[in-house]
Amino acid sequence: MDKNKAVMGLNLGHMFQEEDLIQNGLDHVAKLLEEKAISPTIDQVFPFSKAAEAHERIEGRSNVGKVVLVPG
């Protein structure tokens, strides 16, 4: 907080019709990831079969970083 940095989120659900805008944003984020300019914090990775467990982790506020679901 001393450096006035923040982590924010937003709901893009109402912007689904703005495909070009969303694609440009995703391309920019992908480039930043590739350049290692940003590095998201992954708390834990769960297979889809354990989605309920992943939700429990989030609801219990046990995660520090993102909880990720993956196929398989």
C-alpha positions in Angstrom: 0.0 0.0 0.0 2.9 2.4 0.5 3.5 2.4 -3.2 -0.2 3.0 -4.0 -0.6 -0.3 -5.8 -3.9 -2.2 -5.9 -5.4 -5.4 -7.3 -8.8 -5.0 -8.8 -11.4 -7.0 -10.7 -14.3 -6.3 -12.9 -17.2 -8.1 -14.5 -16.9 -8.2 -18.2 -20.2 -10.1 -18.6 -22.1 -7.1 -19.9 -19.3 -6.6 -22.6 -19.5 -10.0 -24.4 -20.7 -8.3 -27.5 -17.5 -6.2 -27.6 -15.5 -9.1 -29.1 -12.7 -6.9 -30.6 -12.2 -5.0 -27.4 -12.0 -8.1 -25.3 -9.7 -9.9 -27.7 -7.3 -6.9 -27.7 -7.3 -6.9 -23.9 -6.6 -10.7 -23.7 -3.9 -10.4 -26.3 -2.3 -7.6 -24.2 -2.4 -9.7 -21.0 -1.0 -12.7 -22.9 1.9 -10.6 -24.1 2.6 -9.3 -20.5 2.6 -12.9 -19.3 4.9 -14.0 -22.0 7.3 -11.1 -21.2 7.0 -12.0 -17.5 5.9 -8.4 -16.8 3.1 -9.8 -14.7 2.9 -13.1 -12.8 -0.4 -14.1 -11.2 -0.4 -15.8 -7.9 -1.9 -19.3 -8.2 -3.1 -20.6 -4.8 -4.1 -24.1 -5.9 -5.1 -26.0 -9.0 -8.0 -28.4 -9.0 -9.3 -30.8 -11.7 -12.9 -30.2 -12.8 -13.9 -33.3 -10.8 -13.0 -31.4 -7.6 -14.8 -28.2 -8.4 -16.9 -28.4 -5.3 -13.7 -28.6 -3.2 -12.3 -25.6 -5.1 -15.4 -23.6 -4.3 -15.2 -24.6 -0.6 -11.6 -23.3 -0.5 -12.8 -19.9 -2.0 -15.9 -19.7 0.2 -13.8 -20.5 3.3 -11.4 -17.7 2.4 -8.5 -20.1 2.6 -6.9 -19.1 -0.7 -4.2 -16.6 -1.3 -4.2 -16.0 -5.0 -6.3 -17.6 -7.7 -8.0 -21.0 -7.5 -7.7 -22.6 -10.9 -9.9 -25.4 -12.4 -8.4 -27.6 -15.2 -9.8 -30.4 -17.3 -8.9 -33.9 -16.3 
